[in-house]
Amino acid sequence: MSGEESVEEAGGRVREAGEPSREDAHEDAPGETRERGQEGDQERDRERRSRRAAFLRELSEARALRDRVQPRRAKSVRLRQQMRMRTFRW
């Protein structure tokens, strides 16, 4: 190699000292990345809440169906829950 120093990056790639790293090449202005990160977080949270709401709706429907199909079991579950609430101390 010439008089310039070389730097080894992760993955074994060697770059010259003056050459920008891969991380440097993809950097945007600080405000842009922060805004994009917040938008991504908001979108991820919105998707998570939507999936959670769908899951809870399906769970509720499944419990209602089980209560209709197995009334004796539903009654015993309801009585156990009432007993649990009676013995619970606030």
Secondary structure as GFF3:
##gff-version 3
##sequence-region A 1 90
A	DSSP	beta_strand	6	8	.	.	.	ID=ss1
A	DSSP	beta_strand	14	16	.	.	.	ID=ss2
A	DSSP	alpha_helix	22	25	.	.	.	ID=ss3
A	DSSP	alpha_helix	30	69	.	.	.	ID=ss4
A	DSSP	alpha_helix	71	87	.	.	.	ID=ss5
###
